[in-house]
Amino acid sequence: MRTETMTFPNGRGQQLAARLDRPDGTARSFALFAHCFTCDKSSKAAVRISRALAGLGVAVLRFDFTGLGESEGAVAGFSANVQDLQAAARHMETLKAAPALLIGHSLGGAAVLAAAGDIASARAVATIGAPGDVAHVLRLLGGGVDAIEAAGTAQVTIGGRSFTLDKAFVDDARMQVLTDRIASLRRALLVLHSPIDAVVGIENASEIFLAAKHPKSFVSLDGADHLLTKGADADYAAEVIAAWAGRYLPMAPDAAAQAAGGAVTVEETGAGRFQVQVSVRGTRFFADEPADVGGLGTGPSPYELVAAGLGACTSMTLRLYAERKGWPLRRVRVAVAHDKIAGQSPPDSFHRQIALEGPLDDADRARLFEIADMCPVHRTLEAGAKVATTALPPPTPAADPEPEEHFRDMDDACREADAAAAV
């Protein structure tokens, strides 16, 4: 993951500070995060959720509302927060990163519910511990509300921090009718809330959920506090949001995954000396070298990938053959190790161990071990292969894949085995 620091103007000419957390490799979608009241973009929930989503391929912009964190101006009212969110979305559009997902924590959750209807790119909204009524925030001020109304402005203390608020802030909170915005949201909605939230009670989640139209979902953050101060709670929220949002977001394939002909594509991430992102047919994972040879140890090494290919092909071929024969093979487990042996030709050696589970007789087991030597990858490794190198063209949208050639190879291997046995 890499983080970009930036600023952008809101509609009132003030500069708002932001961080854009991008995944290693190509971002597959974009999200906008709104922090809780009196928090900022560096709150534990904002940072952990944004980084967790980045690790799952979703780039997230988290920013400071007016007057908070590193942003200019004085603490503004709810309407100004909604305008700040809209300004953030416009800025993301200029970066070709228009947000498809809006995430809001506490009062930030209420803000994304209010702003979503005016952000055309938004397809899904997730709230965390959000109030069902914006005026709920006034309860946090206690007697400060009376002081503000009497003097027009007053200093209040919230969460150990002092803020100067005016009567416009109070009036603005009271005039909001959030349920109307929720009812006309026309976006997929995920409501996350802790049943033991002592700041914004669980009844607020019910208000939001009942006001919303489908598709809508609710997830209980059991045991979490309002600010998600425990890292495990923030990580869980991020995982849930990512899994849920994947159904609604335009998850564009990686540029690497768009290689013509369904090629496996490998691209440096910039993290460490050796880490690369492997992409094929929409699936992504890291390959790397172990830490003791200068890597980060975040994924299999190149030879481990080759060994994995042999093991996977062996297992699939045995499964296909057993199904063809109607044999009771319950599970196949294959372990493959690679080694280089000096003085041997060729020097590379793969040691494969196979475990077959199920009530197979000795003859069937022996036959399956013979079939293992006929799997396509085994044959490729023993016969050798030519490698031709050309320049990689710019990525183009992937066409619908052709039937898997490897499946045909495994099927052919099984047919050959039967034909040979019949002779």
N, C-alpha and C positions, 0 to 999 in steps of 0.2 A: 504494500500500500504506500502511496505517496500523497502528501498534503500540500496544496497550493494556498498561499495567503493572498487575499485580495480585498478590495473595497469596492463599493458601488453606491450611487446616490439613491436616496429615497425620494418620494415626491415632494418633499419640503426642502430639498437642496442639501440635506445633511449626508455625510458619508457614513455608511454602515460597514463594519468590519466583518469579514467572513473567512471561513476555511472550506476548501473543497477537498474532501477525502476521495481519492480515486483508487480504483483497484489496480493491482499489477496487471499489465496487459490492457486490453480494451474494455471500457465500461460497457455493460450490456443494457443498462437503463440508468435513470437519474432520479434522485429524490431530494426533497427540500425539508430540512428539520427546523422546527420552531421550539425554542427552549421554554422552560417554565418561568413563571412570574418571579422577578428579581434574580433569576439565574442568568447565565450567559452561555455562549457557544462552547465554553470549556467545562461545563458541568459534567459530572461523571456519566450521567445518562446520555447526554448529547455525544460525548466523545466515544464511549464504548459502543453505542448503537450505530453511530456513523461508521466507525472502523470495522465493526462486525459485518455490516452490510457491504462495505467496500471489499472485504474479504470474500464475499459471495458474488462479487461482480457488479454491484450497484454503487455508483458514485453518489456521494451525499454532500450537499452544501448546507453547512450550519453557520448561522450568523448571529450577531448581537442586535437585538431590537434597539431602537433609538434610546440613547441615554444609558445604556447598559454595556458592560464589558468595555470594548475598545471603540464602540460606535459614538458618533457625535450626538450632541443635543441633550435635553433633559428627559427624564423618564416620562413617556407619553401614555395616553389612554389606549383603550382596547381598539378603537377605530384606527388609530395610528399604527398599531401593531399589524392590523389586517392590511393596511396600505404598505407597510414594510415588507410583508410577505409577498404581496403582488409585485413590488419593486425587485425583490430577490428573484422571483420567477422570471421577470423580464430580463434581468441580468443573465440568468442561466440560459435564456434563449439566445442571447448574443454570443454565448460560448458554445452554441450548438449542443446544449445540454438541458433542454427544456424538461422540467420535472414532471414525471409521470406519477410519482408517489409523493404525497405530503404526509409528514409525520409531525405530530405536535404533542408536547409533554405539558400536562397541567393546563395553565391558561393558554399556553401555546397550542394545546389541542383544541381549545375553543376557537382560537384564531384561525387554525387551518380549516375548521369546519365552516367558519364564516367566509374565508377567502376562496375556498375551493371552486365555488361556482363561477368565479371570475378568472380562473386560471385554466385556460382552454386545454393545455397539455395534460392536466391532472386527470388520472383515471382511477386512482385509489387513494383513500385517506385512512390513516391509522392514528388513533389517539391513545395516550397513556395517562391515566389518572386525570382525565379532563373533567371540568365542571360542566353540568348540564345548563347552568345559568351563569352568565358572565358576572352578575352582581355577587356571586359567591365570593369573589376576590375581596369584597369589602369586609367580609367577616374576619379576614386575616388582619385587618387594620384595627379591630376593636374600637376603643374610644377615640382612635385617630380620626374616624369619620366625623364625629361631632366637632373635633378641633378644626378639621378642614372646612366644614360648613360654616363654622362660626367666624373663622379668620380668613377664609378664602384660600389659604394654603397652610400646610403644617408639615413638620418632619415626623415621619413614622419609622418604627423599627420592625423589620420583618426578617426572621431567621438570623438575628444578630447583625443585620446590616441596616443602615439608616438611609431613608429616601425622602425627598421632598416632593409631596404630591399636592395638587390643587383641586378646586371644586370641579373643574372641567373633567378631571379624571373620574371623580365620583359620579357625576351626572352621566358621563359617557357609559360607564359600566351599567348603570340602572336602566338606560334606554334600550339596551340590546335585547333582542328577542331571538335567541339562538335556535329555539325549536323550529321556527319557520325556515331558517337556513338549512337545518338538518333535513327537514321533510322534503325540501326541494334540491337536495344535494346532487342526485343523479350520478353518484360515484360509488364504487364499492367501498364499504366501510368496515374497519376492524376496530373494535373497542377493547382495549386492554386496561384492566383495573385491578387493584389489590383489594380483597375483601376486608383487610385490616387497615386501609388507608385512613390515617387519623387527620389528614389535612383536607382532602376532598373525599367525602364518604362514598361508599359503594353505590348508594342510591342514585348518585349522579350518572353512573354508567347505565343504570336502568332508564333514566330519563332520555339519554342520548339514544340508546338502543331502540326504545319504543317509538321515538320520534322518527327514526330513520326508516326508509324503504329498503327492500331487498335489492341487491345482495348485501347482507350485513352479517357480521360474525362477532362473537364475544369470547375473550380468553381471560381467565382469572390468573392474576399474578400472585398466586398464593404465597403468603409469607413475606411479600415485598413491602418496603415502606414507600412513602409517596415519592421520594426523590431517587428511588432505585440506587441507594448508596452502596448496596452489595453488588460487586461486579457480576456475580453469577446471575442476579436478577436482570441486570441490563443486558447481559449476553443472551439470556433466554428470550427476552423481549425482542431482541434483534433477530434471533433465529426464527421466531414465530412470524414476525413481520415479513421477513424475506420469503419464508415458505408460503405464506398466504398471498403475498403480493405477486409472486411468480405467476399466479393464475390470471392476473389482470394487467400486468405491465407489458409493454411492448419490448420483450427481452430480445433485442437484436443480437444475432450471432456475432461472435468475434470476427474481426477482419481475417484473422488466421483461420477461423473455422469455415471461411467462405472459399477456400482454395478449390480450384477446379478439379473435378474428378474425385471428390471425396478424399483428397490427400490428407494425411496426418501432417499438421503444421506445428512447427516449434519456433518460439519467439523468446528472445531474452526479455526478462522483466526489469532488469536494472537493479534487482536486489541481490546483493552478494556477488561473488565472482562467476558463479556457474548457473544460478537458478534460471530455468526456462519454463514457459507455459506451453503445455502440449494441448492442442485443440483438434478435435475430430468430431464431426457430425453433432456439434452443439455441446459436446462434453469437454471439460477442461480440467487439467490437473498439473501440478508442478513436477518437474524432474530436476534433480540436483545431484551434487556430490556430497559425501559425508563430511562432517565438520573437520575430521582429522586430516583431510587432504585439501582443505581450504573452502569447502562449500558450506551451505547453511543446514544441510541435512533435512530439507523440507520435502523431499520426494525421492523416488527411486533413481538410481544411477542408470546410465545408458545400458550397461550390461545386465543390470537387474530388469530393465524393461524388456530386453531380448529374452531373458529367462522367463519373464512373466508371459511373453507371447507364446513360448513353447508350452508352458504349463497350461495356459488358457486353451490353446488349440488342442492339446492332448485331452483335456477334460471334455471339451465340446464334442470332439470326434468320438470318444468313448460313449458319451451320452447318446449321440445320434445312432451309433451302431447298436447299443443295447435296446433302444426304443424300436429299432427296425426288427430286432430279433424277439422282442417281447420279453426280455430278461428282467428279473427283479433287482435292477441296480438302483439302490436308494441314493447313494451319494458318491461322488468322485473327489478325491483330494490329491493334489499333485504338488510336490516340492521340487524345485529346480535350483541347482547351484552351478555357478560358472567358475572356471579356474583356467589358468594358463600353465601348462606343464612344459618346462624346458626340455628340449631334445625330442619332443614329440611332434609329429607332423600329421595334421595341423596342430599347433600348440593349444588351441582353444578346446576346452572340454566342458560339456554340460552333463551334470549328474542328475538324473531324474528319478524320483521315488513316487510311486503311485499307491494309493490306498483305495480299495473298492469296498463299499459298504452295501450289504444286502445278502439275501440267501442264495448266492450263486454257487454252482457246483465247481469243482476243480477245473473241468474242461472249459467252462465258460470264462472263468478267471484267466486261464492261460491264453484263451483266444483274445480277450480284451488287451492283455499285455502285448500280444502280437500286433493288434490293431493300433496301439499307441505309436509303434514305429512307422505307421503309415499316415500319421496326421500330416497335413500340408506343411506346417512350419518345421516339423522334424525333417521332412524331405528337403525343404529349402536349405536348412542348416547343413545337412550332410552333402547335398549336391553343390552348394555354393550358389551365388547369384551375382549378376552384373549390376553395377551402379552407374547410371548416366547422370551427369550434372549439367543443368542449364540455369539460366537466370529466372527467378520467380517473378511472374507478371503481377501487376497490381491486383488486389482482391476484387472479385466480382461476385454478385449474388449466387449462392449455390443453387444448382438445379435439383430437381427431385432425384434422389439417389436411385441408381440402378440396383437390381437384385444383387445381394452380396456375393461377390465372386468367391470369397473364402468359404461361404456356406456350400456353394456348389463344389468346391474342391474337397471339403470334408465328405459330402455326399458321394462324390466320385470315389473317394478312398474306400468308403464302406462298400460300394458296389464292386470295386475291384477285388476287395477281400473276399466277398461272397463268390465272385466268379472264379477266383483262384482256388478257393476251397472246393468248388464243385468239380474241378478238373481231376 
